[in-house]
Amino acid sequence: MIFWIVNIVLLLIIGFLFLLLSMFWPPDSPWAPWWKTNKKTARAMCRLAKVSKNDVIYDLGSGTGTALIIAAKEFGARGVGIEIDPLRFLISSMLLHSNRLSHKIKIVRKNFFDINISNATVIFTYLVPKALERLKPKLLRELKPGTLLVSFRYEISLPLESFDKANDIFLYKIPIKKSFS
C-alpha cells in the first residue's frame, strides 16, 4: 500500500514540475510548452486579422481552444483546432460543448503536420521558433496566396503585413507562389 502512495506522490510532484517548467520553457526548444493564449490576446489576434463570419480559422496547437472560442463567439468565424495532447484535446472538447460551439468549431486530436490545412482563411499559432520554421514549407505548400497567419509572440520568415506591438502579435500573408517555367 505504501508503495502506491509513494508512486502517486512522486507522479504528482513530477507533474507539478513539468507544469512549472512550461512557464519558463526556452523559445528555441523543439517541444511545445503548455502555454495558454488568454482571452485578451485572442481578441487582439482576431482584430488584427479582421476575422469575420466568412473566415475559417485553423489553430495549430489549439490547446484548450480559447482563441477559437473567442473567434466563433465574438467574431462569428468557424474553425478547426488541431491539438495532439490528449488532456488539452479533452479540455477543449468540453469547453466547446459547454459554450455550445460544436457546430462552429471542430477539434482534431492529431499532429498538425498530418492535417491538410488548405481550407483555412486564417491560421492561428502560438508556437516556438523551431516549430514555426519546420511548419513554413507546409504553409507555403498548402495555403492559398493571401491566407493570413497570426503568430503570437514569435516571428516566422514570411511577408509581414502588420505587427501589434502592444500584444506581441505578428500578422503574415501567404505570398503568391512563384512559377519557375
VEXDREN-2710 file (C-alpha; in Angstrom, 1 decimal):
% VEXDREN-2710
k/r/px/py/pz
1/MET/0.0/0.0/0.0
2/ILE/2.8/2.4/0.9
3/PHE/4.4/1.7/-2.5
4/TRP/1.3/3.0/-4.3
5/ILE/1.1/6.1/-2.2
6/VAL/4.8/6.9/-2.8
7/ASN/4.3/6.4/-6.5
8/ILE/1.2/8.7/-6.7
9/VAL/3.0/11.4/-4.7
10/LEU/6.0/11.2/-7.0
11/LEU/3.8/11.3/-10.0
12/LEU/2.1/14.5/-8.7
13/ILE/5.4/16.1/-7.9
14/ILE/6.7/15.3/-11.5
15/GLY/3.5/16.7/-13.0
16/PHE/3.8/19.8/-11.0
17/LEU/7.5/20.2/-12.0
18/PHE/6.6/19.8/-15.7
19/LEU/3.9/22.5/-15.3
20/LEU/6.3/24.8/-13.6
21/LEU/8.9/24.1/-16.3
22/SER/6.5/25.0/-19.0
23/MET/6.2/28.5/-17.6
24/PHE/9.9/29.1/-18.3
25/TRP/10.2/27.0/-21.5
26/PRO/13.1/28.0/-23.7
27/PRO/11.8/29.5/-27.0
28/ASP/14.3/27.6/-29.1
29/SER/13.1/24.3/-27.8
30/PRO/11.6/21.9/-30.4
31/TRP/8.9/20.8/-27.9
32/ALA/5.7/22.6/-27.3
33/PRO/5.2/24.0/-23.8
34/TRP/1.9/24.2/-22.1
35/TRP/1.3/27.9/-22.8
36/LYS/-2.2/29.3/-22.9
37/THR/-3.5/32.2/-25.1
38/ASN/-5.6/34.4/-22.9
39/LYS/-8.9/36.0/-24.0
40/LYS/-7.4/39.5/-24.4
41/THR/-4.7/38.2/-26.7
42/ALA/-7.2/36.0/-28.6
43/ARG/-9.4/39.1/-29.2
44/ALA/-6.4/41.1/-30.4
45/MET/-5.4/38.3/-32.8
46/CYS/-8.9/38.3/-34.3
47/ARG/-9.0/42.1/-34.6
48/LEU/-5.5/42.2/-36.2
49/ALA/-6.6/39.6/-38.8
50/LYS/-10.0/41.3/-39.2
51/VAL/-11.7/37.9/-38.5
52/SER/-15.3/37.7/-39.7
53/LYS/-18.1/35.2/-40.1
54/ASN/-16.6/34.4/-43.6
55/ASP/-13.4/33.1/-42.1
56/VAL/-12.3/29.5/-41.4
57/ILE/-9.6/29.6/-38.8
58/TYR/-7.2/26.7/-38.2
59/ASP/-5.5/26.9/-34.8
60/LEU/-2.3/24.8/-35.0
61/GLY/-1.7/23.5/-31.5
62/SER/-5.0/24.8/-30.3
63/GLY/-4.5/23.9/-26.6
64/THR/-7.7/24.5/-24.7
65/GLY/-9.4/26.3/-27.7
66/THR/-9.5/29.8/-26.2
67/ALA/-8.6/31.6/-29.4
68/LEU/-11.1/29.5/-31.5
69/ILE/-13.9/30.1/-28.9
70/ILE/-13.4/33.8/-29.0
71/ALA/-13.2/33.8/-32.8
72/ALA/-16.5/31.9/-33.0
73/LYS/-18.4/33.6/-30.2
74/GLU/-17.4/37.2/-30.8
75/PHE/-16.4/37.4/-34.4
76/GLY/-18.7/34.7/-36.0
77/ALA/-15.9/32.6/-37.5
78/ARG/-15.8/28.9/-38.0
79/GLY/-12.7/26.9/-37.0
80/VAL/-10.7/23.8/-36.7
81/GLY/-8.4/23.2/-33.7
82/ILE/-5.6/20.8/-34.1
83/GLU/-4.2/19.5/-30.8
84/ILE/-2.0/16.4/-30.3
85/ASP/-2.0/16.5/-26.5
86/PRO/-4.9/14.3/-25.1
87/LEU/-5.5/16.4/-22.0
88/ARG/-5.7/19.7/-23.9
89/PHE/-7.9/18.0/-26.5
90/LEU/-10.3/16.8/-23.8
91/ILE/-10.4/20.2/-22.1
92/SER/-11.1/22.0/-25.4
93/SER/-13.7/19.5/-26.4
94/MET/-15.5/20.0/-23.1
95/LEU/-15.2/23.8/-23.4
96/LEU/-16.7/23.7/-26.9
97/HIS/-19.6/21.7/-25.7
98/SER/-20.2/23.9/-22.7
99/ASN/-20.1/27.0/-24.9
100/ARG/-22.4/25.3/-27.4
101/LEU/-20.0/25.9/-30.3
102/SER/-19.6/22.3/-31.6
103/HIS/-21.5/23.3/-34.7
104/LYS/-18.9/26.1/-35.5
105/ILE/-15.6/24.5/-34.2
106/LYS/-14.1/21.1/-34.7
107/ILE/-11.2/19.9/-32.6
108/VAL/-9.0/17.2/-34.1
109/ARG/-6.5/15.2/-32.0
110/LYS/-3.6/14.8/-34.4
111/ASN/-0.3/16.3/-35.2
112/PHE/-0.8/19.4/-37.4
113/PHE/1.8/18.3/-39.8
114/ASP/-0.5/15.4/-40.7
115/ILE/-3.6/17.5/-41.4
116/ASN/-4.5/19.3/-44.6
117/ILE/-4.9/23.0/-43.8
118/SER/-5.8/24.2/-47.3
119/ASN/-9.3/25.3/-46.3
120/ALA/-8.1/27.9/-43.9
121/THR/-8.5/31.6/-44.5
122/VAL/-6.7/32.4/-41.2
123/ILE/-4.1/30.4/-39.3
124/PHE/-3.5/31.0/-35.6
125/THR/-0.2/29.9/-34.0
126/TYR/1.5/30.2/-30.6
127/LEU/4.5/28.0/-31.5
128/VAL/8.2/28.3/-30.7
129/PRO/10.5/29.5/-33.5
130/LYS/11.9/26.0/-34.3
131/ALA/8.3/24.7/-34.8
132/LEU/7.4/27.7/-36.9
133/GLU/10.3/27.2/-39.2
134/ARG/9.6/23.5/-39.6
135/LEU/6.0/24.5/-40.4
136/LYS/6.9/27.1/-43.1
137/PRO/7.2/24.6/-46.0
138/LYS/3.8/23.2/-45.2
139/LEU/2.2/26.6/-45.0
140/LEU/3.6/27.6/-48.4
141/ARG/2.7/24.3/-50.0
142/GLU/-0.9/24.0/-48.7
143/LEU/-2.3/27.5/-48.1
144/LYS/-3.7/29.7/-50.8
145/PRO/-2.0/33.0/-51.5
146/GLY/-3.4/35.7/-49.3
147/THR/-4.2/33.4/-46.4
148/LEU/-3.4/35.1/-43.1
149/LEU/-1.1/33.7/-40.5
150/VAL/-1.4/35.2/-37.0
151/SER/1.5/34.3/-34.7
152/PHE/1.6/35.2/-31.1
153/ARG/4.9/36.2/-29.7
154/TYR/7.2/34.5/-32.3
155/GLU/8.3/35.5/-35.8
156/ILE/8.4/33.4/-38.9
157/SER/10.2/34.3/-42.2
158/LEU/7.2/35.2/-44.2
159/PRO/6.0/38.6/-45.6
160/LEU/4.9/40.6/-42.5
161/GLU/1.7/42.5/-43.0
162/SER/1.4/44.0/-39.6
163/PHE/2.7/43.9/-36.0
164/ASP/0.7/44.6/-32.9
165/LYS/3.5/45.7/-30.6
166/ALA/1.2/46.1/-27.5
167/ASN/0.1/42.5/-27.7
168/ASP/3.2/41.0/-29.4
169/ILE/1.2/39.6/-32.3
170/PHE/2.6/39.2/-35.9
171/LEU/0.3/39.1/-38.9
172/TYR/1.7/37.5/-42.1
173/LYS/0.2/36.9/-45.5
174/ILE/1.0/33.8/-47.6
175/PRO/2.7/35.1/-50.8
176/ILE/1.7/34.3/-54.4
177/LYS/3.5/31.2/-55.5
178/LYS/6.2/31.8/-58.0
179/SER/6.4/29.5/-61.0
180/PHE/9.7/28.5/-62.4
181/SER/8.8/27.8/-66.0
END
